């Protein structure tokens, strides 16, 4: 049974205090090709979609003294914003070259989830697992449990992931459509078809809370936001918004 009361889930509020840091990251996005076939316009689109949840993460991290780690940082939006406000963080990414926005001087360690961690145990005051869970082919409790040992006692685990029960998904279902990504009809011989979809599995609020508690964490709060500008004006019903943000403590 979930220990955290799900009726305590609430919408996050944007804090304008952090918008200059986010705008500085936006302004620094380069104009040329960045990583493989990912172009600058793709990164700008991804940042604009992520901006609301980044605002929430900055609010939470501001209340946590010390250093942190950003697991699977992607383009590196969060480390870039944290450097702007003078906070220390290290990051991991499968291919560090993908972390095109990570500032000079911030370490990005090569790491594939499931392999031995390249970071020392009990060395961080906070850990960010942002928009990663939905891409994994691992059970959520197992995945989260891999990183809990990195936290000092009392350290915070910050997780964000899409909400499978968001309003757009419900509307698709009641109109006879499916919100799940279709599998491609053509894949290379012997390939895993799930390698060709963006999200392997999305989760509900209850599932995410259960997973955090199952990994031995104490959930402190669950906030909801959304993508893009919608995140700054979330729907009144928290459960219908697109992004789950969980703050838990070791």
C-alpha positions as CSV (number, residue, x, y, z in Angstrom):
1,X,0.0,0.0,0.0
2,X,1.2,3.5,-0.8
3,X,2.4,5.3,2.3
4,X,2.3,8.8,0.7
5,X,-1.3,10.0,0.6
6,X,-2.3,10.4,-3.0
7,X,-4.8,13.1,-2.1
8,X,-1.8,15.2,-1.2
9,X,-0.7,15.4,-4.9
10,X,-0.9,19.0,-6.1
11,X,0.0,21.2,-9.0
12,X,3.4,22.8,-9.1
13,X,3.6,26.6,-9.3
14,X,6.2,28.2,-11.5
15,X,8.5,30.6,-9.8
16,X,9.6,33.6,-11.8
17,X,12.8,33.8,-9.8
18,X,14.3,31.0,-11.9
19,X,13.2,32.2,-15.3
20,X,16.3,34.3,-16.0
21,X,18.5,31.2,-15.5
22,X,16.3,29.2,-17.9
23,X,16.3,32.0,-20.4
24,X,20.1,32.2,-20.2
25,X,20.2,28.6,-21.2
26,X,17.8,29.2,-24.0
27,X,19.8,32.1,-25.3
28,X,23.0,30.0,-25.3
29,X,21.6,27.3,-27.6
30,X,23.9,27.2,-30.7
31,X,22.6,27.5,-34.2
32,X,24.6,24.7,-35.9
33,X,24.2,21.0,-36.0
34,X,24.9,19.6,-32.5
35,X,24.9,15.8,-32.3
36,X,24.5,13.4,-35.1
37,X,21.3,14.2,-36.9
38,X,20.0,16.2,-33.9
39,X,19.9,19.8,-35.0
40,X,19.7,23.1,-33.0
41,X,16.0,23.5,-33.7
42,X,15.4,20.0,-32.2
43,X,17.2,21.0,-29.0
44,X,15.4,24.3,-28.8
45,X,12.0,22.5,-29.2
46,X,13.0,20.0,-26.5
47,X,14.1,22.8,-24.1
48,X,10.9,24.8,-24.7
49,X,8.9,21.7,-23.9
50,X,11.0,21.0,-20.8
51,X,11.1,24.5,-19.4
52,X,8.2,24.2,-16.9
53,X,9.6,21.0,-15.3
54,X,13.0,22.5,-15.2
55,X,11.6,25.5,-13.3
56,X,10.1,23.0,-10.7
57,X,13.5,21.2,-10.4
58,X,15.3,24.5,-9.8
59,X,12.8,25.3,-7.0
60,X,13.4,22.0,-5.3
61,X,17.2,22.0,-5.7
62,X,17.4,25.5,-4.3
63,X,16.3,24.1,-0.9
64,X,18.9,21.4,-0.9
65,X,22.4,22.4,0.1
66,X,25.4,20.6,-1.4
67,X,26.2,18.8,-4.6
68,X,24.1,16.6,-6.9
69,X,24.2,14.2,-9.9
70,X,22.0,14.3,-13.0
71,X,21.5,10.7,-14.3
72,X,21.1,10.5,-18.1
73,X,21.2,14.2,-18.5
74,X,20.4,14.2,-22.2
75,X,21.3,17.5,-23.8
76,X,22.3,18.8,-20.3
77,X,19.6,21.5,-19.8
78,X,19.6,21.1,-16.0
79,X,23.4,21.3,-15.4
80,X,23.4,24.4,-17.7
81,X,20.7,26.1,-15.6
82,X,22.4,25.1,-12.3
83,X,25.7,26.4,-13.4
84,X,24.0,29.7,-14.1
85,X,22.9,30.0,-10.5
86,X,26.2,28.7,-9.1
87,X,25.3,25.2,-8.1
88,X,27.5,22.1,-8.5
89,X,26.4,19.0,-10.2
90,X,28.0,16.1,-12.1
91,X,26.1,14.2,-14.9
92,X,26.0,10.9,-16.7
93,X,25.0,10.1,-20.3
94,X,25.3,7.0,-22.5
95,X,27.3,9.1,-25.0
96,X,28.6,12.3,-23.3
97,X,28.8,13.9,-26.7
98,X,25.0,14.2,-26.6
99,X,25.2,16.5,-23.6
100,X,25.8,19.5,-25.8
101,X,24.5,22.1,-23.3
102,X,26.6,21.0,-20.3
103,X,28.9,23.9,-19.4
104,X,32.7,23.6,-19.5
105,X,33.9,22.3,-16.2
106,X,30.9,20.1,-15.5
107,X,31.8,16.4,-15.6
108,X,29.7,14.1,-17.9
109,X,30.6,10.5,-17.3
110,X,29.8,7.8,-19.8
111,X,27.3,5.4,-18.3
112,X,24.6,2.9,-19.3
113,X,21.9,2.1,-16.7
114,X,22.5,-1.4,-15.4
115,X,26.3,-1.2,-15.5
116,X,28.5,-0.5,-12.5
117,X,28.0,3.1,-11.4
118,X,30.9,5.5,-12.1
119,X,30.1,7.5,-9.0
120,X,31.0,6.9,-5.4
121,X,28.3,5.8,-2.9
122,X,26.8,8.2,-0.4
123,X,28.5,11.2,-2.1
124,X,25.6,13.3,-3.1
125,X,23.0,15.5,-1.4
126,X,20.5,15.2,-4.3
127,X,20.0,13.0,-7.3
128,X,18.0,13.9,-10.4
129,X,16.4,11.2,-12.5
130,X,14.5,13.4,-15.0
131,X,12.6,11.9,-17.9
132,X,14.5,8.7,-17.8
133,X,12.2,6.0,-16.3
134,X,9.9,5.9,-19.3
135,X,12.8,5.0,-21.6
136,X,14.0,2.0,-19.7
137,X,13.3,-1.7,-20.2
138,X,13.8,-2.3,-16.5
139,X,11.2,-2.6,-13.7
140,X,10.9,0.8,-12.0
141,X,11.8,-0.3,-8.4
142,X,15.0,-2.0,-9.7
143,X,15.9,1.1,-11.8
144,X,15.4,3.6,-8.9
145,X,17.2,1.3,-6.5
146,X,20.4,1.4,-8.6
147,X,20.9,5.1,-7.6
148,X,19.7,5.3,-4.0
149,X,23.1,4.3,-2.7
150,X,24.6,7.4,-4.3
151,X,22.7,9.6,-1.8
152,X,23.9,10.6,1.6
153,X,21.5,9.8,4.5
154,X,18.8,12.5,4.3
155,X,19.7,13.2,0.6
156,X,16.9,13.9,-1.9
157,X,15.9,11.8,-4.9
158,X,14.1,14.0,-7.5
159,X,12.3,12.1,-10.3
160,X,10.2,13.4,-13.2
161,X,8.4,11.2,-15.7
162,X,5.3,11.5,-18.0
163,X,1.9,10.8,-16.5
164,X,0.2,8.0,-18.4
165,X,-3.2,9.3,-17.2
166,X,-2.8,12.8,-18.6
167,X,-5.8,14.4,-20.2
168,X,-4.6,14.1,-23.8
169,X,-4.2,10.3,-23.3
170,X,-7.7,9.9,-21.8
171,X,-9.2,12.0,-24.6
172,X,-7.5,9.8,-27.2
173,X,-9.0,6.6,-25.6
174,X,-12.5,7.9,-25.3
175,X,-12.4,9.0,-29.0
176,X,-11.4,5.5,-30.1
177,X,-7.8,6.2,-30.6
178,X,-4.7,4.8,-28.9
179,X,-2.2,7.1,-27.2
180,X,0.6,4.5,-27.3
181,X,3.3,4.9,-29.9
182,X,2.9,2.5,-32.8
183,X,5.6,-0.1,-33.4
184,X,7.3,0.5,-36.8
185,X,6.4,-2.1,-39.3
186,X,10.0,-2.4,-40.6
187,X,13.0,-3.0,-38.3
188,X,16.4,-4.5,-38.9
189,X,16.5,-8.3,-38.7
190,X,17.0,-9.4,-35.1
191,X,16.4,-6.0,-33.7
192,X,14.2,-5.3,-30.7
193,X,11.2,-3.3,-31.9
194,X,11.0,-1.4,-28.6
195,X,14.4,0.2,-29.5
196,X,12.4,2.1,-32.1
197,X,9.9,3.8,-29.9
198,X,10.6,6.8,-27.7
199,X,8.8,5.7,-24.5
200,X,9.0,2.0,-23.7
201,X,6.5,2.3,-20.7
202,X,4.8,5.3,-19.0
203,X,3.5,5.3,-15.4
204,X,0.7,6.5,-13.3
205,X,1.1,8.6,-10.2
206,X,0.4,5.7,-7.9
207,X,2.9,3.5,-9.8
208,X,5.7,6.1,-9.4
209,X,5.0,6.6,-5.7
210,X,4.9,2.9,-5.2
211,X,8.2,2.5,-7.0
212,X,10.0,5.2,-5.0
213,X,8.7,3.7,-1.7
214,X,9.6,0.2,-3.0
215,X,13.2,1.4,-3.5
216,X,13.3,2.4,0.2
217,X,12.7,6.1,-0.2
218,X,10.3,8.3,1.8
219,X,8.2,10.4,-0.6
220,X,8.0,14.0,0.6
221,X,5.8,15.5,-2.1
222,X,4.3,14.8,-5.5
223,X,3.9,17.8,-7.8
224,X,2.3,17.9,-11.3
225,X,3.2,20.1,-14.2
226,X,3.0,19.8,-18.0
227,X,5.1,20.3,-21.1
228,X,5.8,23.7,-22.6
229,X,3.6,26.7,-21.8
230,X,0.9,24.4,-20.5
231,X,3.2,23.6,-17.6
232,X,2.9,27.2,-16.4
233,X,-0.9,27.0,-16.3
234,X,-1.6,23.3,-15.3
235,X,-5.1,21.9,-15.5
236,X,-7.0,22.2,-12.2
237,X,-7.2,18.5,-11.7
238,X,-3.5,17.5,-10.9
239,X,-3.9,14.0,-12.2
240,X,-4.7,15.2,-15.7
241,X,-1.4,17.0,-16.2
242,X,1.5,15.6,-18.2
243,X,4.5,15.4,-15.9
244,X,4.9,13.8,-12.5
245,X,7.6,15.3,-10.2
246,X,8.4,13.4,-7.0
247,X,10.7,14.5,-4.2
248,X,11.8,11.7,-1.9
249,X,14.3,11.3,0.8
250,X,16.8,8.6,1.6
